[in-house]
Structure formats: structure tokens, C-alpha cells
Amino acid sequence: MKSYVGEFIGTGLLLAIVAGSGLMGETLGAGNAAVALLGNSVATGAGLYVLIVLLGPISGAHFNPVVTLMFWKMGYLDLKKMLGYWACQFSGAITGILMTHIMFSLPIIQESTKVRTGLGIWVSEFISTLVLLSVIRIGDKDAKDRVPMLVALTVTAGYWFTSSTFFANPAVALARSFTNTFVGIAPNDVVGFIVVEVLAATVMVILFCRSITSLHKDKMS
């Protein structure tokens, strides 16, 4: 139960950080998108580092359905736990958005009007998801103690070098459609994001992830 609670709280706080820092950056930057994005990216990276360090020992600090999919493929959790994590991640992400609206005295229920679509955006999300999963996969194998820093820095940089601002997370994409703020995404565009994110995750798990059971058998043979 602790792991499910950890995923719910961690994903919720991550979305609160993403949405809240976007709101604060846009407000203090007086509409300057570059200033807003800078504040948004730095706060997200810093918050993500803290969440991974603190909740990693409890749930693994996935906060992302495609990360959970990859670890399921690698044999770190069973199907039941993967589905449970997905439920906690999606519900936690939406809760984090609603909580942010309350903190900033905004209407709790919103629908984003921010258009994020097109070939460039979809390719960007495909690459973003591959990059994120690769960093986690390689870090888990060769630098476990540095994974929180590696992921946090990758996400911070991803905000700036991708046209989609590095969602790389189906739960994040869905939740951000519920906020008509700086970080929002129009509901009609969510499907495109999720499709390419899942496609990238599928490529990753098929080509580059082997289960720990298979690896153990290889070592024994």
C-alpha cells in the first residue's frame, strides 16, 4: 500500500510543481514566455530531484506510466502492480492540477485551450520519451545513486531543447488538459501526445529492455 500511496502523492506533487511554477513564472514574468519557461523548468527539475530521492525507496518514484511499463517489462513488478501504479499516477496527476487551482484561487475545473499539435510536436514527444527512458534505463544499470540527478537534469534540459517541452508522460499530458494556464494542453491534442509516448515506450521495451529473469538465465548459462 505504501508504494501506491507514494506514486499517488509523488505524481500529484510533481503536477503541482509543474502547474504552480508555470503560473508563478508567467505572473512574475509579466507575460514573458522565456522567463516563465525558465522558472517552470528549474522548479520542475528541482522538485523532481527531491521527489525521486525521498519516494524512490518507497515506490521506485516512477510518477509516469511509461516508466512503470518499462520496469514491468524488466521484471521489477508484476502486471497487477503496474496497473495499480497507473491508476495512482493518472489520479494523482489530476489531483495535483486541481490542488494547484485551489492554491492560486482559480476555478477548480478548467479545460485548456492551448494548442500543441503537429508533426514537429509529435516527433519531439517521441524523442523526449526515448531520451527519458534511456536515461533511466542506463542509470538504473550503471549509476543507480545518480538516477535522481540524471532524471532531474534531463527534464530541465528537455524543457528547452524540445518543441513539445518534454512531457514524456501520459499522466502528465492528460492532467495538463485540465488547466487553462501556462502549462496546459488542449484536450483534443492529448491523444497525439499519449500515442507517440506509448509508441516510444514500446520501441524502448522491445529493443532495449530485457527482464531481470532473462539476464539471470544468461549469466547462469
Rosetta blueprint (number, residue, H / E / L):
1 M L
2 K H
3 S H
4 Y H
5 V H
6 G H
7 E H
8 F H
9 I H
10 G H
11 T H
12 G H
13 L H
14 L H
15 L H
16 A H
17 I H
18 V H
19 A H
20 G H
21 S H
22 G H
23 L H
24 M H
25 G H
26 E H
27 T H
28 L H
29 G L
30 A L
31 G L
32 N L
33 A H
34 A H
35 V H
36 A H
37 L H
38 L H
39 G H
40 N H
41 S H
42 V H
43 A H
44 T H
45 G H
46 A H
47 G H
48 L H
49 Y H
50 V H
51 L H
52 I H
53 V H
54 L H
55 L H
56 G H
57 P H
58 I H
59 S H
60 G L
61 A L
62 H L
63 F L
64 N L
65 P H
66 V H
67 V H
68 T H
69 L H
70 M H
71 F H
72 W H
73 K H
74 M L
75 G L
76 Y L
77 L L
78 D L
79 L H
80 K H
81 K H
82 M H
83 L H
84 G H
85 Y H
86 W H
87 A H
88 C H
89 Q H
90 F H
91 S H
92 G H
93 A H
94 I H
95 T H
96 G H
97 I H
98 L H
99 M H
100 T H
101 H H
102 I H
103 M H
104 F L
105 S L
106 L L
107 P L
108 I L
109 I L
110 Q L
111 E L
112 S L
113 T L
114 K L
115 V L
116 R L
117 T L
118 G L
119 L H
120 G H
121 I H
122 W H
123 V H
124 S H
125 E H
126 F H
127 I H
128 S H
129 T H
130 L H
131 V H
132 L H
133 L H
134 S H
135 V H
136 I H
137 R H
138 I H
139 G H
140 D H
141 K H
142 D H
143 A L
144 K H
145 D H
146 R H
147 V H
148 P H
149 M H
150 L H
151 V H
152 A H
153 L H
154 T H
155 V H
156 T H
157 A H
158 G H
159 Y H
160 W H
161 F H
162 T L
163 S L
164 S L
165 T L
166 F L
167 F L
168 A L
169 N L
170 P H
171 A H
172 V H
173 A H
174 L H
175 A H
176 R H
177 S L
178 F L
179 T L
180 N L
181 T L
182 F L
183 V L
184 G L
185 I L
186 A L
187 P H
188 N H
189 D H
190 V H
191 V H
192 G H
193 F H
194 I H
195 V H
196 V H
197 E H
198 V H
199 L H
200 A H
201 A H
202 T H
203 V H
204 M H
205 V H
206 I H
207 L H
208 F H
209 C L
210 R L
211 S L
212 I H
213 T H
214 S H
215 L H
216 H H
217 K H
218 D H
219 K H
220 M H
221 S L
